[in-house]
Amino acid sequence: MNAGVRLGPEDVGARVVVRRRLPEGQYGDVLGELLSWSAEVVVRNRHGELVCFPMSDVVLGKRVPPAPARR
């Protein structure tokens, strides 16, 4: 696991940001609720969509504060 990843199974249910390698060799961030932290990582984004990717693609990850209240 990369030293920049500060997430684990205990973070399931928390709001997180995860940076992952994309197939094109670039990087992308996913922000939302962590639903699974195992061989496959699953994050529900703010639109309710599930974003799934292999743990091996994770580069960085950490908990983030709750989203601000909508006006």
PQR file with spaces between the fields and no chain letter, atoms N, CA, C, O and H, PARSE charges and radii, in Angstrom:
ATOM       1  N    MET     1       0.851   -1.182    0.000 -0.4000 1.5000
ATOM       2  CA   MET     1       0.000    0.000    0.000 -0.0000 2.0000
ATOM       3  C    MET     1       0.889    1.236    0.000  0.5500 1.7000
ATOM       4  O    MET     1       1.927    1.270    0.660 -0.5500 1.4000
ATOM       5  N    ASN     2       0.477    2.226   -0.733 -0.4000 1.5000
ATOM       6  CA   ASN     2       1.205    3.487   -0.841 -0.0000 2.0000
ATOM       7  C    ASN     2       1.156    4.241    0.488  0.5500 1.7000
ATOM       8  O    ASN     2       0.136    4.238    1.178 -0.5500 1.4000
ATOM       9  H    ASN     2      -0.367    2.198   -1.269  0.4000 1.0000
ATOM      10  N    ALA     3       2.263    4.882    0.835 -0.4000 1.5000
ATOM      11  CA   ALA     3       2.335    5.636    2.098 -0.0000 2.0000
ATOM      12  C    ALA     3       1.361    6.813    2.122  0.5500 1.7000
ATOM      13  O    ALA     3       1.028    7.302    3.202 -0.5500 1.4000
ATOM      14  H    ALA     3       3.091    4.885    0.276  0.4000 1.0000
ATOM      15  N    GLY     4       0.894    7.280    0.958 -0.4000 1.5000
ATOM      16  CA   GLY     4      -0.041    8.393    0.895 -0.0000 2.0000
ATOM      17  C    GLY     4      -1.482    7.989    1.157  0.5500 1.7000
ATOM      18  O    GLY     4      -2.368    8.842    1.217 -0.5500 1.4000
ATOM      19  H    GLY     4       1.164    6.883    0.081  0.4000 1.0000
ATOM      20  N    VAL     5      -1.720    6.698    1.314 -0.4000 1.5000
ATOM      21  CA   VAL     5      -3.080    6.225    1.559 -0.0000 2.0000
ATOM      22  C    VAL     5      -3.296    6.105    3.052  0.5500 1.7000
ATOM      23  O    VAL     5      -2.627    5.326    3.730 -0.5500 1.4000
ATOM      24  H    VAL     5      -1.000    6.005    1.265  0.4000 1.0000
ATOM      25  N    ARG     6      -4.242    6.890    3.558 -0.4000 1.5000
ATOM      26  CA   ARG     6      -4.548    6.889    4.994 -0.0000 2.0000
ATOM      27  C    ARG     6      -5.933    6.329    5.251  0.5500 1.7000
ATOM      28  O    ARG     6      -6.612    6.744    6.190 -0.5500 1.4000
ATOM      29  H    ARG     6      -4.785    7.523    3.007  0.4000 1.0000
ATOM      30  N    LEU     7      -6.350    5.392    4.421 -0.4000 1.5000
ATOM      31  CA   LEU     7      -7.670    4.788    4.557 -0.0000 2.0000
ATOM      32  C    LEU     7      -7.543    3.301    4.848  0.5500 1.7000
ATOM      33  O    LEU     7      -6.522    2.680    4.551 -0.5500 1.4000
ATOM      34  H    LEU     7      -5.798    5.056    3.659  0.4000 1.0000
ATOM      35  N    GLY     8      -8.584    2.746    5.429 -0.4000 1.5000
ATOM      36  CA   GLY     8      -8.643    1.321    5.699 -0.0000 2.0000
ATOM      37  C    GLY     8     -10.087    0.904    5.878  0.5500 1.7000
ATOM      38  O    GLY     8     -10.996    1.720    5.726 -0.5500 1.4000
ATOM      39  H    GLY     8      -9.413    3.251    5.671  0.4000 1.0000
ATOM      40  N    PRO     9     -10.306   -0.359    6.199 -0.5600 1.5000
ATOM      41  CA   PRO     9     -11.667   -0.853    6.384  0.2800 2.0000
ATOM      42  C    PRO     9     -12.450   -0.079    7.444  0.5500 1.7000
ATOM      43  O    PRO     9     -13.677   -0.002    7.372 -0.5500 1.4000
ATOM      44  N    GLU    10     -11.758    0.490    8.417 -0.4000 1.5000
ATOM      45  CA   GLU    10     -12.439    1.260    9.472 -0.0000 2.0000
ATOM      46  C    GLU    10     -13.045    2.563    8.942  0.5500 1.7000
ATOM      47  O    GLU    10     -13.826    3.204    9.645 -0.5500 1.4000
ATOM      48  H    GLU    10     -10.762    0.427    8.475  0.4000 1.0000
ATOM      49  N    ASP    11     -12.700    2.961    7.722 -0.4000 1.5000
ATOM      50  CA   ASP    11     -13.213    4.199    7.136 -0.0000 2.0000
ATOM      51  C    ASP    11     -14.481    4.001    6.309  0.5500 1.7000
ATOM      52  O    ASP    11     -15.045    4.968    5.797 -0.5500 1.4000
ATOM      53  H    ASP    11     -12.065    2.440    7.151  0.4000 1.0000
ATOM      54  N    VAL    12     -14.934    2.745    6.176 -0.4000 1.5000
ATOM      55  CA   VAL    12     -16.175    2.491    5.435 -0.0000 2.0000
ATOM      56  C    VAL    12     -17.305    3.265    6.110  0.5500 1.7000
ATOM      57  O    VAL    12     -17.479    3.193    7.327 -0.5500 1.4000
ATOM      58  H    VAL    12     -14.475    1.959    6.591  0.4000 1.0000
ATOM      59  N    GLY    13     -18.068    4.003    5.311 -0.4000 1.5000
ATOM      60  CA   GLY    13     -19.152    4.840    5.819 -0.0000 2.0000
ATOM      61  C    GLY    13     -18.761    6.300    5.941  0.5500 1.7000
ATOM      62  O    GLY    13     -19.629    7.158    6.102 -0.5500 1.4000
ATOM      63  H    GLY    13     -17.927    4.062    4.323  0.4000 1.0000
ATOM      64  N    ALA    14     -17.465    6.601    5.866 -0.4000 1.5000
ATOM      65  CA   ALA    14     -16.983    7.982    5.993 -0.0000 2.0000
ATOM      66  C    ALA    14     -16.926    8.656    4.620  0.5500 1.7000
ATOM      67  O    ALA    14     -16.914    7.986    3.587 -0.5500 1.4000
ATOM      68  H    ALA    14     -16.760    5.904    5.735  0.4000 1.0000
ATOM      69  N    ARG    15     -16.892    9.976    4.627 -0.4000 1.5000
ATOM      70  CA   ARG    15     -16.693   10.751    3.401 -0.0000 2.0000
ATOM      71  C    ARG    15     -15.194   10.792    3.142  0.5500 1.7000
ATOM      72  O    ARG    15     -14.411   11.138    4.027 -0.5500 1.4000
ATOM      73  H    ARG    15     -16.902   10.520    5.466  0.4000 1.0000
ATOM      74  N    VAL    16     -14.797   10.433    1.914 -0.4000 1.5000
ATOM      75  CA   VAL    16     -13.383   10.309    1.586 -0.0000 2.0000
ATOM      76  C    VAL    16     -13.105   10.896    0.206  0.5500 1.7000
ATOM      77  O    VAL    16     -14.017   11.143   -0.583 -0.5500 1.4000
ATOM      78  H    VAL    16     -15.432   10.152    1.195  0.4000 1.0000
ATOM      79  N    VAL    17     -11.835   11.107   -0.055 -0.4000 1.5000
ATOM      80  CA   VAL    17     -11.369   11.382   -1.409 -0.0000 2.0000
ATOM      81  C    VAL    17     -10.296   10.341   -1.708  0.5500 1.7000
ATOM      82  O    VAL    17      -9.406   10.091   -0.895 -0.5500 1.4000
ATOM      83  H    VAL    17     -11.094   10.906    0.586  0.4000 1.0000
ATOM      84  N    VAL    18     -10.400    9.740   -2.892 -0.4000 1.5000
ATOM      85  CA   VAL    18      -9.452    8.707   -3.308 -0.0000 2.0000
ATOM      86  C    VAL    18      -8.915    9.083   -4.681  0.5500 1.7000
ATOM      87  O    VAL    18      -9.690    9.327   -5.606 -0.5500 1.4000
ATOM      88  H    VAL    18     -11.123    9.943   -3.552  0.4000 1.0000
ATOM      89  N    ARG    19      -7.605    9.129   -4.818 -0.4000 1.5000
ATOM      90  CA   ARG    19      -6.973    9.354   -6.122 -0.0000 2.0000
ATOM      91  C    ARG    19      -6.581    7.987   -6.667  0.5500 1.7000
ATOM      92  O    ARG    19      -5.986    7.165   -5.970 -0.5500 1.4000
ATOM      93  H    ARG    19      -6.976    8.931   -4.067  0.4000 1.0000
ATOM      94  N    ARG    20      -6.931    7.766   -7.935 -0.4000 1.5000
ATOM      95  CA   ARG    20      -6.652    6.460   -8.554 -0.0000 2.0000
ATOM      96  C    ARG    20      -6.038    6.639   -9.932  0.5500 1.7000
ATOM      97  O    ARG    20      -6.197    7.675  -10.576 -0.5500 1.4000
ATOM      98  H    ARG    20      -7.415    8.434   -8.501  0.4000 1.0000
ATOM      99  N    ARG    21      -5.337    5.610  -10.363 -0.4000 1.5000
ATOM     100  CA   ARG    21      -4.798    5.582  -11.721 -0.0000 2.0000
ATOM     101  C    ARG    21      -5.927    5.239  -12.674  0.5500 1.7000
ATOM     102  O    ARG    21      -6.709    4.323  -12.419 -0.5500 1.4000
ATOM     103  H    ARG    21      -5.207    4.768   -9.839  0.4000 1.0000
ATOM     104  N    LEU    22      -6.009    5.976  -13.771 -0.4000 1.5000
ATOM     105  CA   LEU    22      -6.994    5.700  -14.804 -0.0000 2.0000
ATOM     106  C    LEU    22      -6.345    4.848  -15.894  0.5500 1.7000
ATOM     107  O    LEU    22      -5.119    4.830  -16.003 -0.5500 1.4000
ATOM     108  H    LEU    22      -5.374    6.720  -13.979  0.4000 1.0000
ATOM     109  N    PRO    23      -7.133    4.149  -16.694 -0.5600 1.5000
ATOM     110  CA   PRO    23      -6.562    3.280  -17.725  0.2800 2.0000
ATOM     111  C    PRO    23      -5.638    4.010  -18.705  0.5500 1.7000
ATOM     112  O    PRO    23      -4.711    3.407  -19.246 -0.5500 1.4000
ATOM     113  N    GLU    24      -5.884    5.302  -18.936 -0.4000 1.5000
ATOM     114  CA   GLU    24      -5.071    6.072  -19.884 -0.0000 2.0000
ATOM     115  C    GLU    24      -3.726    6.489  -19.300  0.5500 1.7000
ATOM     116  O    GLU    24      -2.921    7.123  -19.983 -0.5500 1.4000
ATOM     117  H    GLU    24      -6.637    5.792  -18.496  0.4000 1.0000
ATOM     118  N    GLY    25      -3.475    6.132  -18.024 -0.4000 1.5000
ATOM     119  CA   GLY    25      -2.221    6.507  -17.374 -0.0000 2.0000
ATOM     120  C    GLY    25      -2.315    7.800  -16.593  0.5500 1.7000
ATOM     121  O    GLY    25      -1.355    8.195  -15.931 -0.5500 1.4000
ATOM     122  H    GLY    25      -4.128    5.617  -17.469  0.4000 1.0000
ATOM     123  N    GLN    26      -3.456    8.465  -16.661 -0.4000 1.5000
ATOM     124  CA   GLN    26      -3.660    9.691  -15.898 -0.0000 2.0000
ATOM     125  C    GLN    26      -4.192    9.334  -14.517  0.5500 1.7000
ATOM     126  O    GLN    26      -4.320    8.157  -14.178 -0.5500 1.4000
ATOM     127  H    GLN    26      -4.235    8.144  -17.200  0.4000 1.0000
ATOM     128  N    TYR    27      -4.499   10.351  -13.724 -0.4000 1.5000
ATOM     129  CA   TYR    27      -5.057   10.152  -12.395 -0.0000 2.0000
ATOM     130  C    TYR    27      -6.413   10.840  -12.297  0.5500 1.7000
ATOM     131  O    TYR    27      -6.669   11.832  -12.980 -0.5500 1.4000
ATOM     132  H    TYR    27      -4.394   11.307  -13.999  0.4000 1.0000
ATOM     133  N    GLY    28      -7.271   10.308  -11.448 -0.4000 1.5000
ATOM     134  CA   GLY    28      -8.583   10.909  -11.221 -0.0000 2.0000
ATOM     135  C    GLY    28      -8.951   10.789   -9.757  0.5500 1.7000
ATOM     136  O    GLY    28      -8.566    9.832   -9.085 -0.5500 1.4000
ATOM     137  H    GLY    28      -7.064    9.502  -10.893  0.4000 1.0000
ATOM     138  N    ASP    29      -9.701   11.765   -9.267 -0.4000 1.5000
ATOM     139  CA   ASP    29     -10.142   11.763   -7.871 -0.0000 2.0000
ATOM     140  C    ASP    29     -11.619   11.388   -7.791  0.5500 1.7000
ATOM     141  O    ASP    29     -12.421   11.757   -8.649 -0.5500 1.4000
ATOM     142  H    ASP    29     -10.014   12.542   -9.813  0.4000 1.0000
ATOM     143  N    VAL    30     -11.952   10.651   -6.747 -0.4000 1.5000
ATOM     144  CA   VAL    30     -13.335   10.287   -6.462 -0.0000 2.0000
ATOM     145  C    VAL    30     -13.634   10.775   -5.054  0.5500 1.7000
ATOM     146  O    VAL    30     -12.911   10.454   -4.111 -0.5500 1.4000
ATOM     147  H    VAL    30     -11.301   10.351   -6.051  0.4000 1.0000
ATOM     148  N    LEU    31     -14.703   11.553   -4.913 -0.4000 1.5000
ATOM     149  CA   LEU    31     -15.102   12.107   -3.628 -0.0000 2.0000
ATOM     150  C    LEU    31     -16.481   11.569   -3.287  0.5500 1.7000
ATOM     151  O    LEU    31     -17.399   11.629   -4.106 -0.5500 1.4000
ATOM     152  H    LEU    31     -15.291   11.814   -5.678  0.4000 1.0000
ATOM     153  N    GLY    32     -16.625   11.043   -2.075 -0.4000 1.5000
ATOM     154  CA   GLY    32     -17.930   10.550   -1.662 -0.0000 2.0000
ATOM     155  C    GLY    32     -17.842    9.617   -0.477  0.5500 1.7000
ATOM     156  O    GLY    32     -16.840    9.596    0.237 -0.5500 1.4000
ATOM     157  H    GLY    32     -15.879   10.994   -1.410  0.4000 1.0000
ATOM     158  N    GLU    33     -18.904    8.838   -0.267 -0.4000 1.5000
ATOM     159  CA   GLU    33     -18.985    7.914    0.861 -0.0000 2.0000
ATOM     160  C    GLU    33     -18.305    6.593    0.497  0.5500 1.7000
ATOM     161  O    GLU    33     -18.635    5.974   -0.514 -0.5500 1.4000
ATOM     162  H    GLU    33     -19.719    8.856   -0.847  0.4000 1.0000
ATOM     163  N    LEU    34     -17.370    6.178    1.317 -0.4000 1.5000
ATOM     164  CA   LEU    34     -16.671    4.909    1.100 -0.0000 2.0000
ATOM     165  C    LEU    34     -17.595    3.764    1.493  0.5500 1.7000
ATOM     166  O    LEU    34     -18.029    3.673    2.641 -0.5500 1.4000
ATOM     167  H    LEU    34     -17.102    6.681    2.138  0.4000 1.0000
ATOM     168  N    LEU    35     -17.895    2.887    0.529 -0.4000 1.5000
ATOM     169  CA   LEU    35     -18.790    1.759    0.779 -0.0000 2.0000
ATOM     170  C    LEU    35     -18.040    0.443    0.928  0.5500 1.7000
ATOM     171  O    LEU    35     -18.516   -0.467    1.608 -0.5500 1.4000
ATOM     172  H    LEU    35     -17.543    2.961   -0.403  0.4000 1.0000
ATOM     173  N    SER    36     -16.869    0.332    0.297 -0.4000 1.5000
ATOM     174  CA   SER    36     -16.095   -0.903    0.379 -0.0000 2.0000
ATOM     175  C    SER    36     -14.615   -0.582    0.265  0.5500 1.7000
ATOM     176  O    SER    36     -14.200    0.215   -0.576 -0.5500 1.4000
ATOM     177  H    SER    36     -16.482    1.071   -0.256  0.4000 1.0000
ATOM     178  N    TRP    37     -13.822   -1.216    1.126 -0.4000 1.5000
ATOM     179  CA   TRP    37     -12.364   -1.068    1.094 -0.0000 2.0000
ATOM     180  C    TRP    37     -11.790   -2.478    1.202  0.5500 1.7000
ATOM     181  O    TRP    37     -11.431   -2.943    2.284 -0.5500 1.4000
ATOM     182  H    TRP    37     -14.159   -1.864    1.809  0.4000 1.0000
ATOM     183  N    SER    38     -11.715   -3.142    0.051 -0.4000 1.5000
ATOM     184  CA   SER    38     -11.176   -4.498   -0.019 -0.0000 2.0000
ATOM     185  C    SER    38     -10.448   -4.609   -1.349  0.5500 1.7000
ATOM     186  O    SER    38      -9.868   -3.626   -1.809 -0.5500 1.4000
ATOM     187  H    SER    38     -12.007   -2.764   -0.828  0.4000 1.0000
ATOM     188  N    ALA    39     -10.462   -5.766   -1.973 -0.4000 1.5000
ATOM     189  CA   ALA    39      -9.809   -5.915   -3.276 -0.0000 2.0000
ATOM     190  C    ALA    39     -10.398   -4.929   -4.284  0.5500 1.7000
ATOM     191  O    ALA    39      -9.713   -4.470   -5.197 -0.5500 1.4000
ATOM     192  H    ALA    39     -10.933   -6.565   -1.599  0.4000 1.0000
ATOM     193  N    GLU    40     -11.694   -4.611   -4.099 -0.4000 1.5000
ATOM     194  CA   GLU    40     -12.356   -3.592   -4.915 -0.0000 2.0000
ATOM     195  C    GLU    40     -12.807   -2.456   -4.003  0.5500 1.7000
ATOM     196  O    GLU    40     -13.413   -2.689   -2.957 -0.5500 1.4000
ATOM     197  H    GLU    40     -12.251   -4.984   -3.357  0.4000 1.0000
ATOM     198  N    VAL    41     -12.509   -1.234   -4.408 -0.4000 1.5000
ATOM     199  CA   VAL    41     -12.917   -0.040   -3.666 -0.0000 2.0000
ATOM     200  C    VAL    41     -14.203    0.473   -4.307  0.5500 1.7000
ATOM     201  O    VAL    41     -14.312    0.552   -5.530 -0.5500 1.4000
ATOM     202  H    VAL    41     -12.017   -1.045   -5.258  0.4000 1.0000
ATOM     203  N    VAL    42     -15.178    0.823   -3.462 -0.4000 1.5000
ATOM     204  CA   VAL    42     -16.451    1.356   -3.961 -0.0000 2.0000
ATOM     205  C    VAL    42     -16.751    2.649   -3.210  0.5500 1.7000
ATOM     206  O    VAL    42     -16.751    2.681   -1.979 -0.5500 1.4000
ATOM     207  H    VAL    42     -15.090    0.759   -2.468  0.4000 1.0000
ATOM     208  N    VAL    43     -17.009    3.719   -3.972 -0.4000 1.5000
ATOM     209  CA   VAL    43     -17.341    5.025   -3.417 -0.0000 2.0000
ATOM     210  C    VAL    43     -18.633    5.497   -4.068  0.5500 1.7000
ATOM     211  O    VAL    43     -18.779    5.433   -5.288 -0.5500 1.4000
ATOM     212  H    VAL    43     -17.009    3.693   -4.971  0.4000 1.0000
ATOM     213  N    ARG    44     -19.586    5.979   -3.237 -0.4000 1.5000
ATOM     214  CA   ARG    44     -20.815    6.574   -3.770 -0.0000 2.0000
ATOM     215  C    ARG    44     -20.597    8.073   -3.858  0.5500 1.7000
ATOM     216  O    ARG    44     -20.375    8.730   -2.841 -0.5500 1.4000
ATOM     217  H    ARG    44     -19.468    6.030   -2.245  0.4000 1.0000
ATOM     218  N    ASN    45     -20.658    8.624   -5.076 -0.4000 1.5000
ATOM     219  CA   ASN    45     -20.415   10.062   -5.250 -0.0000 2.0000
ATOM     220  C    ASN    45     -21.675   10.866   -4.922  0.5500 1.7000
ATOM     221  O    ASN    45     -22.702   10.290   -4.563 -0.5500 1.4000
ATOM     222  H    ASN    45     -20.838    8.090   -5.902  0.4000 1.0000
ATOM     223  N    ARG    46     -21.600   12.173   -5.041 -0.4000 1.5000
ATOM     224  CA   ARG    46     -22.716   13.047   -4.634 -0.0000 2.0000
ATOM     225  C    ARG    46     -23.951   12.892   -5.506  0.5500 1.7000
ATOM     226  O    ARG    46     -25.037   13.338   -5.135 -0.5500 1.4000
ATOM     227  H    ARG    46     -20.766   12.641   -5.332  0.4000 1.0000
ATOM     228  N    HIS    47     -23.787   12.261   -6.664 -0.4000 1.5000
ATOM     229  CA   HIS    47     -24.921   12.023   -7.554 -0.0000 2.0000
ATOM     230  C    HIS    47     -25.569   10.665   -7.268  0.5500 1.7000
ATOM     231  O    HIS    47     -26.539   10.283   -7.923 -0.5500 1.4000
ATOM     232  H    HIS    47     -22.905   11.899   -6.965  0.4000 1.0000
ATOM     233  N    GLY    48     -25.024    9.940   -6.285 -0.4000 1.5000
ATOM     234  CA   GLY    48     -25.558    8.631   -5.947 -0.0000 2.0000
ATOM     235  C    GLY    48     -24.999    7.500   -6.788  0.5500 1.7000
ATOM     236  O    GLY    48     -25.394    6.346   -6.619 -0.5500 1.4000
ATOM     237  H    GLY    48     -24.236   10.250   -5.753  0.4000 1.0000
ATOM     238  N    GLU    49     -24.082    7.818   -7.694 -0.4000 1.5000
ATOM     239  CA   GLU    49     -23.477    6.806   -8.558 -0.0000 2.0000
ATOM     240  C    GLU    49     -22.378    6.058   -7.802  0.5500 1.7000
ATOM     241  O    GLU    49     -21.652    6.645   -7.000 -0.5500 1.4000
ATOM     242  H    GLU    49     -23.760    8.755   -7.831  0.4000 1.0000
ATOM     243  N    LEU    50     -22.267    4.763   -8.066 -0.4000 1.5000
ATOM     244  CA   LEU    50     -21.202    3.971   -7.466 -0.0000 2.0000
ATOM     245  C    LEU    50     -20.000    3.960   -8.397  0.5500 1.7000
ATOM     246  O    LEU    50     -20.119    3.648   -9.582 -0.5500 1.4000
ATOM     247  H    LEU    50     -22.856    4.286   -8.717  0.4000 1.0000
ATOM     248  N    VAL    51     -18.847    4.302   -7.849 -0.4000 1.5000
ATOM     249  CA   VAL    51     -17.594    4.277   -8.599 -0.0000 2.0000
ATOM     250  C    VAL    51     -16.772    3.132   -8.021  0.5500 1.7000
ATOM     251  O    VAL    51     -16.414    3.156   -6.843 -0.5500 1.4000
ATOM     252  H    VAL    51     -18.750    4.555   -6.887  0.4000 1.0000
ATOM     253  N    CYS    52     -16.472    2.130   -8.845 -0.4000 1.5000
ATOM     254  CA   CYS    52     -15.765    0.926   -8.401 -0.0000 2.0000
ATOM     255  C    CYS    52     -14.445    0.813   -9.149  0.5500 1.7000
ATOM     256  O    CYS    52     -14.380    1.062  -10.353 -0.5500 1.4000
ATOM     257  H    CYS    52     -16.763    2.111   -9.801  0.4000 1.0000
ATOM     258  N    PHE    53     -13.396    0.437   -8.430 -0.4000 1.5000
ATOM     259  CA   PHE    53     -12.092    0.258   -9.053 -0.0000 2.0000
ATOM     260  C    PHE    53     -11.249   -0.644   -8.161  0.5500 1.7000
ATOM     261  O    PHE    53     -11.498   -0.743   -6.959 -0.5500 1.4000
ATOM     262  H    PHE    53     -13.449    0.235   -7.452  0.4000 1.0000
ATOM     263  N    PRO    54     -10.243   -1.305   -8.751 -0.5600 1.5000
ATOM     264  CA   PRO    54      -9.412   -2.212   -7.955  0.2800 2.0000
ATOM     265  C    PRO    54      -8.513   -1.456   -6.977  0.5500 1.7000
ATOM     266  O    PRO    54      -8.052   -0.352   -7.266 -0.5500 1.4000
ATOM     267  N    MET    55      -8.275   -2.058   -5.833 -0.4000 1.5000
ATOM     268  CA   MET    55      -7.387   -1.476   -4.819 -0.0000 2.0000
ATOM     269  C    MET    55      -6.012   -1.153   -5.414  0.5500 1.7000
ATOM     270  O    MET    55      -5.371   -0.184   -5.007 -0.5500 1.4000
ATOM     271  H    MET    55      -8.649   -2.955   -5.598  0.4000 1.0000
ATOM     272  N    SER    56      -5.568   -1.951   -6.362 -0.4000 1.5000
ATOM     273  CA   SER    56      -4.239   -1.743   -6.957 -0.0000 2.0000
ATOM     274  C    SER    56      -4.138   -0.416   -7.709  0.5500 1.7000
ATOM     275  O    SER    56      -3.029    0.041   -7.983 -0.5500 1.4000
ATOM     276  H    SER    56      -6.089   -2.738   -6.692  0.4000 1.0000
ATOM     277  N    ASP    57      -5.267    0.218   -8.051 -0.4000 1.5000
ATOM     278  CA   ASP    57      -5.255    1.513   -8.743 -0.0000 2.0000
ATOM     279  C    ASP    57      -5.168    2.699   -7.782  0.5500 1.7000
ATOM     280  O    ASP    57      -4.952    3.827   -8.225 -0.5500 1.4000
ATOM     281  H    ASP    57      -6.169   -0.153   -7.829  0.4000 1.0000
ATOM     282  N    VAL    58      -5.333    2.469   -6.481 -0.4000 1.5000
ATOM     283  CA   VAL    58      -5.347    3.554   -5.497 -0.0000 2.0000
ATOM     284  C    VAL    58      -3.936    4.116   -5.317  0.5500 1.7000
ATOM     285  O    VAL    58      -2.979    3.371   -5.107 -0.5500 1.4000
ATOM     286  H    VAL    58      -5.509    1.552   -6.121  0.4000 1.0000
ATOM     287  N    VAL    59      -3.826    5.446   -5.404 -0.4000 1.5000
ATOM     288  CA   VAL    59      -2.556    6.141   -5.232 -0.0000 2.0000
ATOM     289  C    VAL    59      -2.537    6.900   -3.908  0.5500 1.7000
ATOM     290  O    VAL    59      -1.560    6.830   -3.162 -0.5500 1.4000
ATOM     291  H    VAL    59      -4.603    6.051   -5.575  0.4000 1.0000
ATOM     292  N    LEU    60      -3.608    7.617   -3.618 -0.4000 1.5000
ATOM     293  CA   LEU    60      -3.760    8.402   -2.389 -0.0000 2.0000
ATOM     294  C    LEU    60      -5.187    8.263   -1.882  0.5500 1.7000
ATOM     295  O    LEU    60      -6.101    7.953   -2.646 -0.5500 1.4000
ATOM     296  H    LEU    60      -4.402    7.674   -4.223  0.4000 1.0000
ATOM     297  N    GLY    61      -5.366    8.493   -0.605 -0.4000 1.5000
ATOM     298  CA   GLY    61      -6.719    8.482   -0.058 -0.0000 2.0000
ATOM     299  C    GLY    61      -6.733    8.995    1.363  0.5500 1.7000
ATOM     300  O    GLY    61      -5.805    8.752    2.134 -0.5500 1.4000
ATOM     301  H    GLY    61      -4.623    8.745    0.016  0.4000 1.0000
ATOM     302  N    LYS    62      -7.811    9.720    1.711 -0.4000 1.5000
ATOM     303  CA   LYS    62      -7.954   10.222    3.081 -0.0000 2.0000
ATOM     304  C    LYS    62      -9.404   10.581    3.345  0.5500 1.7000
ATOM     305  O    LYS    62     -10.194   10.772    2.421 -0.5500 1.4000
ATOM     306  H    LYS    62      -8.565    9.918    1.085  0.4000 1.0000
ATOM     307  N    ARG    63      -9.741   10.668    4.639 -0.4000 1.5000
ATOM     308  CA   ARG    63     -11.054   11.170    5.050 -0.0000 2.0000
ATOM     309  C    ARG    63     -11.109   12.668    4.801  0.5500 1.7000
ATOM     310  O    ARG    63     -10.087   13.353    4.846 -0.5500 1.4000
ATOM     311  H    ARG    63      -9.098   10.513    5.389  0.4000 1.0000
ATOM     312  N    VAL    64     -12.307   13.173    4.537 -0.4000 1.5000
ATOM     313  CA   VAL    64     -12.507   14.613    4.369 -0.0000 2.0000
ATOM     314  C    VAL    64     -13.719   15.012    5.191  0.5500 1.7000
ATOM     315  O    VAL    64     -14.555   14.169    5.516 -0.5500 1.4000
ATOM     316  H    VAL    64     -13.137   12.617    4.500  0.4000 1.0000
ATOM     317  N    PRO    65     -13.821   16.296    5.530 -0.5600 1.5000
ATOM     318  CA   PRO    65     -14.962   16.772    6.343  0.2800 2.0000
ATOM     319  C    PRO    65     -16.280   16.567    5.599  0.5500 1.7000
ATOM     320  O    PRO    65     -16.293   16.409    4.379 -0.5500 1.4000
ATOM     321  N    PRO    66     -17.381   16.570    6.340 -0.5600 1.5000
ATOM     322  CA   PRO    66     -18.703   16.456    5.709  0.2800 2.0000
ATOM     323  C    PRO    66     -18.928   17.582    4.707  0.5500 1.7000
ATOM     324  O    PRO    66     -18.354   18.664    4.826 -0.5500 1.4000
ATOM     325  N    ALA    67     -19.762   17.309    3.734 -0.4000 1.5000
ATOM     326  CA   ALA    67     -20.093   18.325    2.727 -0.0000 2.0000
ATOM     327  C    ALA    67     -20.810   19.488    3.390  0.5500 1.7000
ATOM     328  O    ALA    67     -21.563   19.274    4.340 -0.5500 1.4000
ATOM     329  H    ALA    67     -20.228   16.430    3.638  0.4000 1.0000
ATOM     330  N    PRO    68     -20.601   20.718    2.918 -0.5600 1.5000
ATOM     331  CA   PRO    68     -21.319   21.848    3.498  0.2800 2.0000
ATOM     332  C    PRO    68     -22.820   21.703    3.248  0.5500 1.7000
ATOM     333  O    PRO    68     -23.238   21.082    2.270 -0.5500 1.4000
ATOM     334  N    ALA    69     -23.614   22.274    4.130 -0.4000 1.5000
ATOM     335  CA   ALA    69     -25.072   22.221    3.992 -0.0000 2.0000
ATOM     336  C    ALA    69     -25.498   22.953    2.720  0.5500 1.7000
ATOM     337  O    ALA    69     -24.954   24.004    2.382 -0.5500 1.4000
ATOM     338  H    ALA    69     -23.274   22.778    4.925  0.4000 1.0000
ATOM     339  N    ARG    70     -26.470   22.384    2.028 -0.4000 1.5000
ATOM     340  CA   ARG    70     -26.997   23.046    0.837 -0.0000 2.0000
ATOM     341  C    ARG    70     -27.888   24.205    1.238  0.5500 1.7000
ATOM     342  O    ARG    70     -28.567   24.147    2.263 -0.5500 1.4000
ATOM     343  H    ARG    70     -26.911   21.530    2.303  0.4000 1.0000
ATOM     344  N    ARG    71     -27.887   25.240    0.447 -0.4000 1.5000
ATOM     345  CA   ARG    71     -28.704   26.421    0.728 -0.0000 2.0000
ATOM     346  C    ARG    71     -30.024   26.322    0.054  0.5500 1.7000
ATOM     347  O    ARG    71     -30.849   27.227    0.177 -0.5500 1.4000
ATOM     348  H    ARG    71     -27.335   25.287   -0.385  0.4000 1.0000
